[in-house]
Amino acid sequence: MPQKPNPLTSWPSNNLDPAAEVPTVPDILLWIRLPARLSRRQTADMFNFRDEESISVLVRAKLLKPLGNPPEGAPMWFATVYILQLSQDVNWLAKATLVVRESVHVKNYPTDTK
């Protein structure tokens, strides 16, 4: 049986098990101790959003605040304690879900301006 990599020292890893019928949970959710700051991908995993773009949408909507003041296009990092607080706020989760859903809808069904 292959040995699973240590989740505290290896990121990212392939979180799809080819032998499984469904994808496994994101690796970060299996960590015993979370890092002090999270990348966009890790933040998306914590909120169970599909991709990193959802996190960018939330930042643009001012529902998420990255650490520091990253310039456009720079990597964004988020405080883990902040993300954990938001993940337990039902009202914030409802707003975030709505904003991401609307963003996906606009992207998939652009309005005709003719």
Secondary structure, 3 states (H helix, E strand, C coil): CCCCCCCCCCCCCCCCCCCCCCCCCCHHHHCCCCCCEEEHHHHHHHHCCCCHHHHHHHHHCCCCCCCCCCCCCCCCEEEHHHHHHHHCCHHHHHHHHHHHHHHHHHHHCCCCCC
